[in-house]
Amino acid sequence: MNFDGWQVMTGTGFGDLTVGSFVDIIYVLIFAVLGVLLYIYLISDYSANLSLSGEPRQKFVELAERVNSFLLSQKMLRSERIRVRQFLNLQWERCKGYDFMRRGGLFFDTPKHLLHEASQFTRSRGIHKMKLFRGMEKSVIGSLLDSSFRQVFPPHEVVIYAGEPCHHLMVIEEGCCEVTYGKDVSITKIYAAGQDIGTIELMLGLTSLCHVRTLTHCVILKVSRANLQRALAINPIASRELEETISELKNSEILKSVKRNRPILLHLTVRSTVEKSFYKFQYYRKQSGNADLREPYLKLGLCQYILGTTTILPYGKFMKRWESSRCVFAFLSAMLFPCIPYFQLQFPALYYIGILLDMAACIDLYFRCHVCYFNNKNLLVSHPLWTCGHYMKGSLVLDFVFSFPFDRLMYRPIYDSMGEAYVTSHPIDLLRMLRVGQTYRIPARLATSGVDFLSTPHLFWVIFTEAALTTVFINLLTSILVLMCTNYKKTRDGHYHIVYEESVKEHFEKLLRTFNFTQQPFDVFILNFYWTATTAFGVGFGDITADSESLMIYVIIVLVIAYLYFNYVTVTIATHLTSVNMNLTIYQTRMSHLVSYLKDENVEPLLRKHIVNHFEYIWKKNKGIKAQYVFMNFNSALKDDVMFHLYEETIKGVAAFSNLDPSFHRLLSSCLDEIYFQSGAAIYKPGDIISQFFIVHQGEVTLVGRNEDETNELGRSKIFGLFENVAQGSMNVTAVATKNVTVLGIDALELYQILENIESGLVDHTQNEKQKFTDDLYASNKVKMELEQDAQNYGAAKSKTEIVYFVHRFQKLILLFYVILSLFSANVVTYNLAFQYTDDVMFVVMIIIEILFFAKGFSPGTWTSLENSSATCDSYPRGEYQQRNNKKGLKCQHKIGLVKTKENVHFRYVRTAGFYIDLITVIPFEALCLLAHHEDQHYVYTWLRMVKILRLYHVWYFFNLRFDTLNVNMVFLKITSVAIWTSTLLHQCSCIWFLVSCPKSDCPNSRTWIRVRGGLPRHDYLNCLYFIVVVLTNTGFGDITPHTMYEVIFVTTLFFVSFFYIAIFIGEMVSTSRKYLFSKTNFEFKVDGLKNYLDVNEVSYETRKRIMIYVKNLWRNEKGLQIPQLLKSAPRYLSYEIKLATYGHHINGVLQITDNIT
């Protein structure tokens, strides 16, 4: 009954035990329902625990990926991207990113005295060691600590450059820093914990006098000048003494000498980034000198000659490659050693492969004794003695037990009464199976991609990892079954023969005859692997059942272990998919709210489309990221370096700024803000009040005077906007984006504040630039403004938008048409190959499809990519850039905007994967079938046409692009995508099943086709589809089962495919529901907080009732927000248009009433 109960609970149902009475039916129903509820509970519980435990890391990883993708899109230097990556890695490694993302954290509203106590405990180590604050009162120290903050730096990171403004007093809490003085950077000092940096510069208001970079992982405490003065004001005596010291220092000769010899700011001259894999000591053990290396070796005695003098860096390329190879060796060991006793009888070479795998495991043990590590002080320990000791305290014992060949040492042949030797024994088998434990290294390596904590594993690697572990799991269970029930003997004449246990002998011999298998080790293993897989995956065809006590116990154990294991694997894959891109989800939710808001306000369709396209364009440009906000929490030197590289060429191209000091360029770049405008948009118009000074970064801007014939086109590095040193100013010209444009903006007051700190006469240059700018306006017919009564800024782009909008809709239909053709042709060729059937009508249709794809390759300008089809998105998303080919001497420059020329469109098309897919699939490889024998020409023809299946890439690419679009019905799109891929999987597997069972459409195994008989291909296809659906849904009726070796292998593989596809299906559905309910869930969470607040403050029932009615109406009518969030980030011209369209008729009504009253 226990055996039968587990079958019902797990949904396996072999069919060997059936109900015989009404009571049995009731019991089966109860256990079946309990099994379903248990499955749902386990899935939900596992998923909740994994999601909650991984949520902090997921948020931080998503932020890191957004930063990395932003830098890649901006073509940032690789060295800068490495610095950013190392900085973010350290933030997570140090405190799980809490300090980096601390806004709104747990300490947001903590009482002041608790914050004071926490800061006293956590930040007082460095302050107390400073000479400046020795002997000061606790109140002064406490005030400093309360207003201070800490930053963590990785090794070789710049803290501050010479010549940069010094805004903070810096105190080293942990680690060591290198401080470089002198104009030739020849004077170097090492600062340790407790020493301060920038005290003199901060007090005297000077820029930094030295370069400072970290040598190790460092924690630096920072205090601003204002907070320092506020804290010192508590002790007037100490404050007065400090002021006297500063006044004496101002006129000292030492300070004058240091200022004269201050090093020049040269980017990255003080930092060398070398990616090494090894740390090599310069002296050997027996040489004199280098006592720090020799003395620890002397404690080892003879063991000192075993350890080398070269250690391995944990973040080097060698270690990453070795970890990857070790995963492969561990997988091979786990697959080979459990079944090697009988496999090596049929394949003798496996014995030597096993020896090589054992040698690789021993080499791995030796290598890991030399891997460097970071101690609790974040210092890299590289001495071989300490690295070996660290490994011995860690995973050495585990690796040794899983790697050492105990079975080879303990092997002794066992003879029976006839003098025949047994090949193996159960104790030796168990020792050999310890090699399976080496697979514990596979998940860590593939899930984290090495030592980078922020490397998000791709879905492919997650499935690959779980598939490898699942294969090892099934292989281990199969080996246990084979070794439990069979054995091999070596006769005196050197031959081997199989020996079954008496309890299962008749059972296995019957199975081998049923499946037409021999007694070869491989056949026996495949048969047992198939049975174990059907049991573990819960398919339960019933063609193999347990008929002895030992086998029933084995089946129960497999059912229980596999039930728990596969539920966990399912949740692991599903959780990876449900970790949705929160940034994309937030913007899609905001876009949905915006669209519903515009519809409710009856905004005209053309303007509504224009608004939606603007935000789609912004999303494609930067994924919702602004450089100013992304790098806000970075250390100042890293932020300035990154921002400087983003805008360096643009700033240097400004005539007024070209001859200024590099420190000005760096400071200005860190204050600029990117602003995006679509083609035809008015940045400002006459009479507008603005406060910003603009620099053209990408694209073109046209200035139009009050006379429409007065225009001036501004390209990259040209300036416009507010030139006066005032907070706001009125404009007398119109600035229009001629193409999709990116401008850099900064408040005019902030710009002049920076200019005032520069010693050159920059203010005069700026005024001259303004005068030159005004005089250079000239008459041109390139841009004509159509000024209408209420929408001057929208009229310029209206006619153009209407034309492009029509083309945009046409191209989207063409794209969808080609996606359908790709899906259709990929499925047809598989059907033709499997069933060897081609209808005349279908043959003509396929020829037409090939002609259309051939035409697509020669006309890519209309429908090659979804990006080109958008009326508001440029074909080169990152705007203006230059490509230089030193070998060919070529130079090409592309400007932002919709690319129209045929040459540029072709140039983009040939750089995409879709071009090569189209090229390969339109080549007529089918003509090669003429070289085959006449009888085999059609068979070869259908095989050569299988290259068309590559067109499924177009289907994947289409959905992938649509998923990254804001204005899309994500639920419908996800369901459509899942439906298409599911039907495609069923179709392809059905065709492959018939191809395996009936090669060349010849079916020797007629027992397979018992449902529909008719002899036509559609009848056979229906049988195959029926069987595949039964397998993929784990139903396992048992009316159609595999009977040949190839069928068994295919069906076993299909078990794995169905299991992982179901896991992906669950993840996709959960992800879709999370996206659909995202805004509602967040709103409900806020409502729960509001209810709790009202309960705690004992608000009256009537007031609470009115509040809740307001809240319900707010969600019902406005989705929780009266004004859409995206409108707050809309540019000035778009905001005016939206307000005019939504509120203009109200204002006109009020004006008419006022006129009537007057």
N, C-alpha and C positions, 0 to 999 in steps of 0.2 A: 504493500500500500504506500510505503514511503516513496518507492520508485515511481509509482503511478502519480502520486501527489506532486512530485517535483516536475514531472512532465506537464501536468496541467498548469501549475503555477508559472512555469517559465514559457508556456505556450509552445512547447516543442511538439508533442503529440506524435509519437512514432506510429501509432496505430496498432501496436502489438497487444495493448490492453484497452478494452472498450467497455462501455457501461452495459450492465445487464439487467438493471431494474430501475424503478422510479426513484428509489432512494439514491442510487448511484448517480442518476442524472442531477438530482438536487445537490449532491456533494460536488460534482464536477462544476456545476454552475457557480456555486459558492467559491470554490477554489480558483476558478477562472477569473471571477470578479476581483477576488483578493489579489491575484497575480497582477491584474491590470493596475489596481490601486497601488500595489507595492512598486511596480515599475514607474508609475507617475511620481510617487513619493521620492524614490531614489533619484530620479532624473532632476526633480525640483530641488531636492536637498543638496545634491552635488553641485548643481548649477548655481544655487544661491551662495554656497560657500566659496566656490571658485570666483564668482563675479565679485563678491564683497572683498575677498582677500586680494584680488588683483586690480581693484578699482583705483587705488592711489597710484600704482605703477602705470596703469593704463592712461590716466590723465597726464602724468608727467611724460610718458613716452609719446603721447599724441602731440604735446607741446613741442618736444624735441624734434619729432618728425616734421611738424609744420615749419619749424625754424630751418631744418636741414633742406627741405624742399624749396623754401624761399631763397636760401643762399644758392642752391643749384640753379634755380630759375634766373637768378641775377648774375650767374657765371662768376661767382665768388672764387677767389684763389683757394686752392686745395689746402694750403697751410692755414688759412683763416678758418676754413671749415673744420679742420682738425682741432684747432684751438677751441672753437665753440663746442665741439663734441666732447672734448676732454673736460671743459668747464661744466657742462651739463651732467656728464657722467659723475663728476665729483660731487655735485649737489645732491644727486640721488644716493650715492654711496655714503655720503656723510650723514644726512638727516632725512633721507627719503624725499628730498625736495621741499621740505616744509618751509625752511627759511626763504627759499627762492620763490615759493608761491604762497607767502605768508599772509597776503591780504585777505581779510575775512576769515582768518583761522580761529583756533580756540581762544587765543589770547586777545581777540579783537576788543572785547568789552570786559576784560578782567579788571578787578579793582586795582587801584594804583599801588597799594601797599604790597599786594601779591606780585605785581610786576617788579617792584623794587627788590623784593626778596629773591625773586628768580634771577634778575640781572646781577645781583650781588654774588650769587652762588656760581653762575655760569660764566661771567665775564671779568672777574676780578683778578685772574692770574697775571695777565700782562700789565695791567695798570699799576699794580703794586710794585712791580720790578723797575718801573721808570724812575730815574733820578728826579725828574721834574715834580713828581707827585709824592715823593717820599716825605713822610712826616705831616702830610696834609690831613685835615680833618675828614672823618668818615662821611660827613654831609657833602663835602666837595666831591669825594670819590663816588659817592652814591649818585649824585646828580649827573656826573659824567657817564656812569654806567647806564643810567636810565635812558639817556639820550643817545647812546652809542648803538652801533649795529656791527655785526660780524660778516665777513666774506671769506669764503674758502677758495683757495687757488691751487691748481694742479702744478706739478713741477714745470719749470722753464716758462712760466707765464709772466708777462709783463705786468707789474703793479702800477708803475707810472713812468712816463718818459720825461727826460729833461726838456725844459721849456714849456711844459704844460701847466695850466693853473693848478695850484694845490689847494683844494677846498677842504681837506680833512686832515686831522692828525691821525697817523696810522701807528698802531702798536702791534708788534708781532706777538701773538699768543703761542703759536706752535710753528715749528719748522725753521728753516733758514732762508735768508734772502741774500742776493748778490747786489751790491750797490757800487755803481761805476761813476767815477769822477773824471775830470780832465777833458780838455777839448779833443784830445786824441784817444779818449776812452782808455787810458793807460793805468789809472788808479782804481783798484778794486778792493773792496772790503766785504767781509762776510758778517751779516747781522743775524743774531740768534734770537731766541724767544726772550721777551722782556725789553728789547730795544725799540726805539721809536724812529719813525721816518717822517720827514716833512715838517718838523716842529718849527725850525727857523723860517722856512718859506711861508708857513701858515701865519706866524706871528707878524712877519714883516710884509706880508701881502705880495710875496714874490712868486714867480713861477718856479717849478722844480729845478733844483741845481744838479740833479743826478738822475741816471737811469737806475731803476730798481726792478729786478726780476726775481722770481722764486727759484730756489735750487731743489727744494723738496715740496711735498704737500704743506701748505701754509694756511694758518688761520690768522687773519688780521682784523683787529678791532679798529673801527673808524669813528672819529668824533669830529663834527663840523666846528668851524670857527665860532659861530654864534653860540652853540651849546657850550663850547669851552669857555668863552668869556662869561656866559651866564653862570656856569659852575664856579669859576674863580671869583665872581662877585660876592659869593657867600663869605669868603675870607678876604677882607680888604687888605690885610697886611701882605698876604701871599700875592694878591693881585698887584699891589704897588711894587713889591720886589720884582715881580716878573716884568712889569713895565719898565723899570729902571734897567734891568738886564737887556731888554730889547733895544732901548735907546742907546745903550753903550755898544751893542752889537751892530747897529745900523752904520756907525762911522768907523768900524774896525777895519784894519787892513786885511785881515783874513777873509772877511766877507767880500771885499772888493776883489781880492785875488780869485776867490771861488767863482764870482760872477763873470770875471774876465775869461776864465778857463772852463766855463760851462759847456758841456758837450752839445753838439748840434743834434737836433731831433732828426734822425733818419729811421724810417720805419723798418723794424725788424733787424736792425743792425746789432742789437744787444741780445738777440734771441736766436739760438740755433736749434732747429728741429731735425733730429736725425733718428730715423726709425731703425733701431737695431734689434737683432734677435738674440745676441749673446753678450755676455759681459766677460771679458778676458782679463785675467790678472797679468801684470807685466813681468813678474818674477816667479821663478819656480821655487819649489819647497826647499831645495838644498842650497840655494844661493843666499848670499849675505844680504842684509837689508830687508825691508818690507816685513818687519816683525809682526805687524797686524795680521799678515797672511800666514806666516810660518808658525807662530806660537800656538794657535788653535789646532794646527795639524799635528803637533807633537803629542797632543793628548790622545790621539787615536792609535798610536802604535803602528802596527802593520797595516791597519786600515787606511792609513794616510796615503798609501800607494794605490788604493782603489778609487778614491774620489779624484775627479779631475780639477783643473784650475780654471775651467770655463763653465760658467753657469748660464742658464737660459732665462731670458726675460719673459715674463708671463704675457706681455702684450705684443711680443714680436711676431713677425710673419712665420717664423719657423714653428713656434708653438701652435699657432692657429692651424697650420698645415698638418702638423703632427697630430693634433687633436682630431682633425677630419679623417686622417688615415687610421687613427686608432679606433674611431667609430666603425670604419669598414672592417678592420680586423676583429673587433669585438663581435660584430654581427656574424661574420663568417665562423668564428669560434662557437658562438651560441647555436648556429645552425648545424655545424658539422659534428662536434664532439658528442652530442647525445646519441647520434645514429651512426657514428663511425665504426662500431664493432662489426656490424653486418654490411655496411656499404663498402668497406675496404675489401671485402671478399669479392665483390663484383667490380670494383674500381680500385686497384691496388695503389694508384698514385695518391689517393686520399691520405694514406699513412704519412707520406712525406709532406703533404700540405699541412697536416696537423702538426708536424714537427716545426715547420716554418712559423705557424701561428703561435706556438708556444715560445719560440725564440723572439718573436715580435713582442709578446707580452713581457718577457724578461727584460728586453731592451727598454720597454716603456717604464718598468720599475726603476731601472738605472737612470733614465732621463729625468724622471720626476724627483729623484734625489738631488738634482741640480737646478730645479726651477726656483727662481727668486720669488720673494713674497714681500708684502707690505706688513710691517708690524703694527702694534696698537698705536704707535705715534705717527703712522702714515709715512714711515721711512722705508725705502726699498732695501731689503736685506739681500745681499748677493754673495756672501761668503759660503763656499760649499759645505762647511761644517754645519752652519746654522740652517742652510736650506735642507740638508739631509735630516737634521733633527726635527725641523718643522714638518717634513713629510712623514717621519716616523711617528710623530704625535697625531698625525691626521689619518689619511686613508691608506697607509702602507699595509696594515694588517689585512684590510679588506681586499686590496689589490693582490696581495700575496696569496691569499686563500683562493681567489677566483682565477689566478693565473698559473700557480705552480702545478706541474704535472704529477700529482700524487699517484694517479692511477698507473703511470709508467713505472714508478718505483715499487709499487706494491703488487704488481701483476705477477701471478703464479698460475701456471696452467693446471686445470682440474681435469682429471681423467675419470671415466666411468668404468664399469666392470669389464667392458669390452676393450679397454685400452684406448678409447677414442677421447680426444681432448675437446673440452668445451671452449668455445671462442672467448666467452666472457662470463662474468658472474655479477650478481646484483650489487654487492659492496663496491666492486670496481666501477660498475655503472654509475652508482651514486656519486662517487668521487669524480668521475669524468664529467658529470653533469654540472659540477660546480663552475665550469667555464661559462655557463649561461649568465652568471652574475656579472660578467664584464659588460653586459649591456646597460648597466646603470649609467655609463658615461654618454650614451647616445642622446637621451632627452636633454641633458644640460648643454651639450654641444650644439644641437640643432635648434633648440628653443631660444638660446641667447646669442647664437653666432659668435661664440668665443667669449671674450672678456668685456664686450661692449654691452652694458646693461640696457642701453636704449635702442638696441636693434630689435625691432618688432619682427617676429618670424612671419614669413608669408604663409598663407593657407597651404600651399604646396608642401612646405617643409613640415608643417604641423601634421599633415596627413601622412607624409613620408615617414616621419618619426613613429607615429602610432601604427602605421602599417608594418614597419620593421619590428616593433615590439610585439604586435599581434602575431606576425609570422613566427617569431621566436617562441611565443606562448603556445601556439598550436603545434609547432614542431616538437616542443618539449613534451606536451601531453601525448603526442603520437609516439614518440620514442619510449615513453614510459609504458604505453600500451603494448608496443611491439616487444620490448624487453621483458614485460610481465608475462606475455603469453607465448613467446617463441624463443628459441635459441638455435645456435648453429654449432654443429660438431665437425671436427676435422678428423677424417678417417685415417687409417694407417697408410693408405696409398696416396694421401695428400689431397683428396677431394673433400668438399663440404656438402652437407645436407642439412635441411631444416628439421627442427624438432619442436613440436607443439606441446604445450601443457595438456595433460590428459583431459582436463575439464573443457577445453576450448578447441581440441584437435578437430573434432567433427565439424564444428561451427566454421572454422577458418577454411578447411578444405572445401566445404560447400560454397563458401563465398568466392573462393578463387575460381571454382568451376563456373559459378553463375556469371561472373564478370570476364570470363575467358582470360584470367591472369595466370601467369606462371608462378613458380615458387622462388623466382629470383628476388633478391633483397629489395630491389627498387620497386617491383610490382607489389610486394607485400607492404612496403612503406606507403606507397601511394594509396592503396586500398584503406589502410588504417588512418592515413591523413584525411582522406575523404570522410570516413566515418566520424572521426574526431571533429572535423569542421562542421558537419551537419548537426552534430550534437551541441557543439559550443555556440554556433550561430543560431540555434533554435529552429532550424528548418524542418528536420525530422521527416524525411521522405518515408521512412519505414522499410526501406529495402535492406537495411542492416540493423538488426536489433540485438539486444543483450539476451542471451539464453542461459547464462550461468550466474552464480552468485557473485563471483569476482568481477565479471563484466558489468553487472548491475551496480555494484559499488563504484566501479570506475565511472560509469555514466552519471551517477548521482554527484560524485565529486566534480566532474567536468561541468555539469549543469550549474552547480552552485558557484564554483569559481568563475566560470565564464559569464554567468549572469551578473555578478558584481563587477567583474573586470570590464565587460563590454559596456555596461551602463556608465562606468567612469570614463571610458574612451569616448563614448558618444557625447557626454557632457563636455569633455575637454575640447573636442572639435567644435561643438555647438557654441560653447562659451567664447571661443576665439572669434567666431562669426558674429556673436551678439555684442562683442566689444565694438560697437558702432563708432564711426567717426563722429564724435560729438560736435566738432566744429561744423562739419557739413550738415548734420542734423539740425543744429541750431539755426543755421542760415536757411535751410529748406523750410523750417517751421516759420521763420520770420517772413520768407517770401510768400508762403501760403497765406499768412495773415495780411500781408500787403495787398495781394491780389484780391482777396475777399473784401478788404477795405475799399479798394478802388472801384470794385463792382458795386458795392453798397452805396458809394458816393456818386455813382453814375458818371464816372470819368469816361470820356470818349475812347473808343477802342484803340485808335492810333496812338494817342498819348499814353494809354495804359501799356501798350506794347513797347513804346519807347522807354518808359520807366522800368519795366521788367528787364529789357535788354541792357539797360545801364547797369543794373546790379548783377546781371549775369556776366557782363563784361568785367566788372570789378572782381567777381569771384574767379574768373579765368585768369585774371592778371596776377592776383596775389593770394588767392584762397582765404580772403578775409583777414590777411595779415598786414599790419603797418609796421615798418621797421622801427619807428619811434617807440611803439608800445612793446614790440617783441624783445628788444634789447634794453629795456628800461632797468631790469634787475641785474644786468651784467655788470662786471667791474668796469670802471671808467675807461681804462686803457683798451680793453677788448672791444667795448662798445664803439669807441672812437675809431679804432682800426677798421672794424667791419663797416661802419657807416662811411668812413673815408674812402674805402675801396668801392663802395656803391656809387658814390657821386664824385669821385676824384676827377675824372675827365671833364665832367660837366662844369664843375667849379673852376677848374684851371682854365677852361675855355672862356670864362667871363673876362672881358677885357679889363674891367675895374679890379679884378682880383688876381690876375695872372702873375703879377710881380710881388705878391705879398708872401709873408713868411708861411712855411708849411703848417705851423701851429695854428694859424688863422683858418686855413683850409680844413684842418681836422676839427677845430671847434665849431666852425660853421656847419660842416656836414653832420655833426651830431645833433644839431638843432633843427635840421630841415625836416619837412613833412611832405610825403608824397601825396599828390592829389591827381585824380584821374578824371578825364573828360572825354566824352564821345565826339566823334566827328560831327560838326555842325552845332555843337553846344556853345552857348555864350558864357564865357567865364565871368565877365561882368559887362555892363553896358553903361552909357552915360547917365549920371545921376546916382549910381550905386555908391554906397559907403563901404569901403573895404579897409582892412588894416594890415594887409599882407603884401610882401615883396615877393615876386615870382621869378623863377628861373626855368626855362624850358629844358626839360631833361630828355624827353623822347617825343617825337612827332613834330608838328608845326602849329603855330598860333598866328592868326592874322589880326592885326589891329586896324580898326575901321574908324575914321574920324566922323565928325558930324556930317560932312559931305561924303556920300557913299563911294565916291570915286577916290577918296584918300585912303589907301590901304598900305599896309606894310607887313610882309611875311617874316616871322621870326622862327629861326631854327634852333638847334641845340645850343645851349649856353647863352642864349639871348635873354635879356631881362625886361620885365614890365611889371606894372602894378603900382604900389604906393612907394614913392621915392623919398618923401619927406620924413623928417624925424618927428612924426606925430603919431598919436594913437590911432586915428582914423582919418580918412580923407575921401573926398568926392572925386569920381572919375569923369573925364570929359570925352573919352573914346570908348569904343566897344572892342573887347577881346574875344575872338571866336576861335574855337578849335577847328582848324582846317582838316585835320585828320585826328584819329584817336591819339590823344596826347596825354603825357604825364608831365606835370610841372612840380617843381619843388617850391614850397612856400615857407615863409618865416615872417613873423610879425616885424613890422618896420622898426619899432622901438627896440626889439631884441637884437635886430641886425645892427643898429647904430650903437647899441651898448657893446657889442663885440668890436665894432670898428673903433670905438674910443680907446680900447685897450691896445690897439696897434699903433706903433710909433710913427708910421708913415702917414702922409697926408691923404688918407683914404676917403675922407668926407668930400674933399674937392673932386677927387676922381669920380665919385658917385654923382655929384651934381653935374659934372661935365657929361657923364654918360646919359643922364636924363635929358640934357639939352640936345645931345647928338641924336638920341632916340626920337625926340620931338621933331627935329629938323629932317629926319630921314623918311618921314611919311611921304609917299609918292602916290600918284594916281595909277590905278591898276584895275583891270576888269576881271582879275582872277577870282575874286570873292565879291559877291553882291549880296547885300543884306536886304531881305524883304521885311520891312518893319510894319507890323500889323498893330492894330489898336491896343490889344491887351497881351500879345504874346510875341514881342520882338525877338526874343532869344530862341523861340521854337520854330518860327517861320522859316528861318534860314535852312533848317534841316528837313522841313516837312516833305517837300517834293522828292528829295533824294531818298528819304526814309520809305516813302510809298513805293518807289521803284524797287529798292533793294529788298523791301519786305516781301514783295511778290516773288522775286527771285529766291529769296530765303525759303518761302513755303514750297516752291517748286523743287528746290534742291532737297529738302527734307523728304518729300515724297519719292524722289529718285533714290535717295539713300535707303529708305525703307524697302523700296522695290528690289534693290540689289541685295539687301539682307535676305529677303524672302527667296530670291533666286539662289543665293549661296546655300541656304539651308536645304532647299529642294534638291539641288544638284548633288550635294554631299550625301544625302540619303538615298538618292536614286542609284548612284554608282555601287553602293554597298548591296542594294537589293539585286542589281544585275549580276554582281559577282557571285552572290550566294545561290541564287535560283537559276542562273544562266538563262535569263529570260529578258528579251528586249522587244517591246512592241514597236511597230512601225511608227505609230503616232508619237510615242515617247521618244523615238530616235530623232524625229524631226524637231520635237520640242527641245531636246538637248542640243541639237545643232544651233537652233536659234539662241539658246542661252549662251553658248560658246561665242557666238557672233557678238552678242551684247557685252560680254566680258572683254572681248577683244577690242570693241569700240571704247570701252571704259578706259583701257590702258592708253589710248591715244587721245582721249578727251578728259583728262583728270581735273580740269579746271572747274567743272560743274559740280562734281559729286564725289571727289576723292576723299574728303574728310569732313566730319561734322563741324570742325572749327572753321573751315572755309565757307560753310553754308550759312554762318551766322552773319546777320547784317551789322552786328555791333562788335564783332570780335575780329581782331586782326589775325592774318595767317601766321605772322611771326609774333607770338604772344608776348615775348619779352622786349619787343620794340626795337629800337635802333641799336645795332651792334655792328661790329666789323669782324670780318674773317680774313686772316692773312695766311697765305700758303707760301712759306719761305722757299720751297723747292720750285714751285711754278711761277712765283712772283705775282700771284693773283691777289686782288683786293676787291671785295664786293661789300657794298653797304646797303642795308635794307632799312627802310623807314616804316614807322608804325602806321597802320592803316590796312584797309582791305586790299589785298594784292590782286591785281587784275591782269597783269601781263602774263602771256602764255609761258614765257621762259621761266619766270619766277615760280609759277604754279607747278610746272614740271620739275623744277629743281627741288621744291619741297616734297613733291610726290615720290620721287625716286629715293628719298631718304627715309621713307616709312616702310614698316614691315609689310603693309598691305600691297605695296608695289611688287615686292618679290613673290608674295603669294599669288597675285594675279599673273605675274610673268610665268611662274612655274605651271600654274593650272591651265593656261591657254596654249602652252606648247603642245603640239599634237604627238604625244608619245605613243598614242594608239597605233600610229603607222608602223611601229616596230613589230606589231603582231604579224605582219606579212612575212617576217623572217622565220616564223615558227612553222611547224608542220600543219598541213591543211586542216587536219582534224582538231588540232589544238588552238587554232587561230582565235576562235571566239573566246575561249577560256583565257588565253594570254591577253586578248583585247580588254576583257573585263578587269583583269588585274592591273593593266597599265592605266586604266581610267580611275583607279583608286586615289590618284594624286588629287582628284577634285575634292576629296574630303578635307583638304587643307583650307577650303573656303569657310569652314566653320569658324575660322579666326575672325572673319568679318562679322559674324553674329555675336561673338564674344566682345569684339571691339565696339560694336554698336551699343550693346547694353552697358558696357563699362563707361562709355562716354555719357550716356543718358543718366547713369547713376550719379555722375558728378555734376549734374545740372540742378539748379535751384528750383526753377519753375517746372516741376514735374510731379505727377501723381505717383509717389514712390510705392505705395501699396499695389496699385495696378501693375506698375512696371515690374516689381519683384515677382508677383504672381505669374505674370506673363513669362518672365525669364525662367522661372522654375518649371512652368508647364512646358515650355519649348525644350529645355534641356532634358526633362524627364522623358518626354515623348521621343526625343532623339536617342537617348540612352536605351530605351526599350526597343526602338527600331534597330539600332546598330547591334545590340546583343542578340536580338532575334535572328538577324541575318548571319551573325557569326556562329550561333548555335546550329543553324542549318548547314553552314559551310563545314563545320567540324563533324557533324553527324553524317552529312551527305556530300562529300567532296565531288565536285563536278555534277551536282544534282543527282547522284547515284546513292540510294538509301539502302544499304544492305541490312540495316537493323530496323525491320518493319515494326517491331514491338513499340518503338517510340511513338508512332503516329496512330493514336487510338481514338482521338476525338472527332476529327473531321476527315473523311476520306473522299477524295474526288480526283486526285491526280493533277489538279491545276496548281500553279504556283501560289495563288491566293489561299488555297486550302492549306498548303504546307506552311505558308507564312502565318496563318491564323493559329495553327498548332504551335509554332515556335513562339509567337507572341504570348499565347496562353501559358506556356511553360515558363517563359522569362518573367512574366508578371507574378506567377506563383513563387518563383525563387526570390525575386527582389522584394516581395512583401513578406518573406519568411513564412509562407503558408504551408508549403510542402505537402500537397495532397497525396503524392506518391503514385499517381496514375501514369505519369511520365517521369522516367528516371534515366540516368546515364547507364550505359552498358559497355562502353569501350574505354580504353585507356585515355584517348584524347577527350572523350566526353567527360570522364571523371575529372581530368585536369581542368577543363574549361569550367565545369560547374563549380569546382572548388575555388577557382579564381573568381567566379561570379559571386560567391559568398562574400568575399572581401570587398568587391566592388559595391554590392548592394548595401553592405553594412556601413561603409564610409559615405556612400551617397545619402543614405537615410540620416546619418549624423549631420551632413551638410544641409539637407532639407530642413531638419529641425532647427539648425542654427539660422538659416535664412528666414524661416517663418518667425522665429523669436525676434530676430533683428528687425524684421518688418513691423511687427507689432510694437516693439519698443519705439521705433521711429514714429509710428502712427500715434502712439499714446504719449509721446515725449512731452509735449507742451501741457497736456492735461495732467500728467503725473506731476510735473513740476508745480503746476497751479494748485493741485490738491495738497501737495506737501506744504506750500505756503499757507493754504487755508487751514491746515491742521495746526501750523504754528500760530496763526491768528486766533484760532479757537482756544488754544492753550494759554495764550497771552490774555485773552478776555476772561478766562476762568481764573487765572492767578490773580488778576486785578479786580475780580468780583464786579464786573460790569453788569448792570441791570439787565434783566431778561428782555425788556422792550427794546433797549438800545442794541443789545446783541442780536435780536431778531431783525431789526432794520439793517444792521451791518451785514448780516448773512444774506438778506434779500438783495442788497446791493452787490455783494460778491457773486451771487448766482446770476444776476442779470449781466454783470461784467463779463462772465465767462460765456453766457448764452449769446450775447450780442456782440461782444468785442474780443472774444477769445482771451480774456484776462488782461488786455491792454488796450486802452482807448485809442492811442496813437501808435501805429506800427513802429517797431524798433528801427527798421531800416530807414524810415523817413528822417530819423535824427541824424543819420550819416549821409544824407543826400547832399550833393553840392548846391550852391546857392541858386543857380538857374533852375535846377530841377525842383528844388523846394518851392520856388516862386510859382512854377507851373502847376504843381500839385495843389498849393494853397489857392491859386486862382481858379482851378477846376473844381475844387471841393467847396470853397467858401465864397467864391466870387459872386455867385448869384444871390447869396444872403446880403452881401455888401451893396450890390446894385439895388436890391429891394429896399434896403434902409435908405439909400440915397434918393430913390424915387419918392418914398414917403416924406422925406425931409423936404424935397422940392415942392411936393404938393402942399405941405404945411406952410412953407414960406410963400 
